[in-house]
Amino acid sequence: MNTHHNHKTGFAGLTFIFTLLVIISGSCRTMQTVIDPKDLSYLYNPTKNTINPRFSVTNDLENQSYLAVKFFTNELNFSEANPQGVPMAQLLITVKLYDITSGRRLYDTAYYNLNIIREEGRFEFVYRIPLRVQQGLNYMAEVRILDRIRQRVIQSFVPFNTLSVTNRYNFMARGHFARNELFNPVIRNNEYVNLVYLKGIIDSLYISSYRKFSEIPDPPSMLLPEKTVDYPPDTIIVLPYSDTLPIMFPNEGIYLCSTDKKLNEGYTFLNFGATYPRMINPETMIEPLAYLASAQEMYRMKSSEKPKVALDEFWIGCGGNVERSRELIRIYYTRVLYANYYFTSYKEGWRTERGMIYIIYGPPDKVYKTNEGEQWGYRKPVIKSSWGTRYRVKENYLYFNFKKKENVFSDNDFFISRSETLITLWDQAVANWRKGIVFRLDNPEDL
């Protein structure tokens, strides 16, 4: 067991609110609702998460991997109510490492009690947690972070494996100038990076360049195979390896970095354009409308000499007036932004099947996770059953099942199990958007 205490530094942030059983009392009647303790829907709802840490895993040694956790200073709650009388955030990180190769076996544990002192001019804090591992296994790190001041907890799940010494977990990406570890494979056009190989000495780095994936998923009601990258790389570039070699990817695309030309594994960098994950110009804002617009409408908007005018006309046609259209735009593209944040794999998050459901239906009300995938539930309108002077709420949900897919480019690739998703209400959802109504089965105040 790895046990660590009382680390002081200057930064970090993260939080989730443990939901409580709510009992609403009245003068002569009560209504009871039961909260599911296994529900992880807060993971995909920014209104329920004030701390959003980043995670990465590197297999540094044969029997040891490191889980790196990055906190952002502006998300932390600092208090001077401590013996030192200094602004301090207090976090407890608990890690349970499970071997999920066959079943779910607890393999290692660790906990860190952090007293993080605020420092002027510091914007992030990175902490590396050693975990005991064995070669040839699949793992899932279950991370719980308690904000002691807010008394809130969030939980995250970080998959990795030790199946190979040349896959993505044997590399560390870092900024070329600041030497900071990068927790996100998405890079900018003019960003210089280093790629550090952790498992010995190599002579060359092979970079396979693939064009950006441009397809969008089919509606969930259609029983069609999921689209994926099934085309060869456009080019393969060989560079003399150095852990200080500045690398820059000026063009949009997918870049697989390997230790050998024959290997189909390694570390992947992604270039999705200068503004990603945001949508701030008409050309990029038109693309996600493919879930709402017809092929003819998409063609007209994309080929228009004035794409902003064409985009505005589409949304005014949905909302009926400028004020309502602005609200639709705000909600739709906020969902696009968070889809990019949560679900980016080898393609933009909004192009994934989870991203599609998230944008059209909103953040799920229920999320259940297993080693094999996720199940999302959307609450249907509440039905109240009466027994004398008491009301009991009967909840019903529309469910979508997503299966994890092994992918050489990403460990965040999921596809919708269409055979298990028989009722989707997709046509109704799209029709509502086209009528200027943000589709939500229930709880329309959410994003």
Sequence and secondary structure as in RCSB ss.txt:
>XXXX:A:sequence
MNTHHNHKTGFAGLTFIFTLLVIISGSCRTMQTVIDPKDLSYLYNPTKNTINPRFSVTNDLENQSYLAVKFFTNE
LNFSEANPQGVPMAQLLITVKLYDITSGRRLYDTAYYNLNIIREEGRFEFVYRIPLRVQQGLNYMAEVRILDRIR
QRVIQSFVPFNTLSVTNRYNFMARGHFARNELFNPVIRNNEYVNLVYLKGIIDSLYISSYRKFSEIPDPPSMLLP
EKTVDYPPDTIIVLPYSDTLPIMFPNEGIYLCSTDKKLNEGYTFLNFGATYPRMINPETMIEPLAYLASAQEMYR
MKSSEKPKVALDEFWIGCGGNVERSRELIRIYYTRVLYANYYFTSYKEGWRTERGMIYIIYGPPDKVYKTNEGEQ
WGYRKPVIKSSWGTRYRVKENYLYFNFKKKENVFSDNDFFISRSETLITLWDQAVANWRKGIVFRLDNPEDL
>XXXX:A:secstr
 EEEEEEEES    EE      EEE SS EEE    TT  GGGG GGGEEE  EEEEEEEETTEEEEEEEEEGGG
S  B  STT S EEEEEEEEEEEE TTS EEEEEEEEEEEEE  TT  EEEEEEEEE  TT EEEEEEEEEETTT
TEEEEEEEEEE S SSSGGGEEEEETTT  B S SB  TT  EEEEE SS  SEEEEEEE         TTS   
     S  SEEEEEE  TT  B   SSEEEEEESSTT   SEEEEE  TTTT   SHHHHHGGGGGTS HHHHHH
HHH SSHHHHHHHHHHHHHSSHHHHHHHHHHHHHHHHHHHHHH SSS GGGSHHHHHHHHH S SEEEE SSEEE
EEEE   EEEEETTEEEEE  EEEEEEEE   SS S  EEE GGG     HHHHHHHHHTT    SS TT  
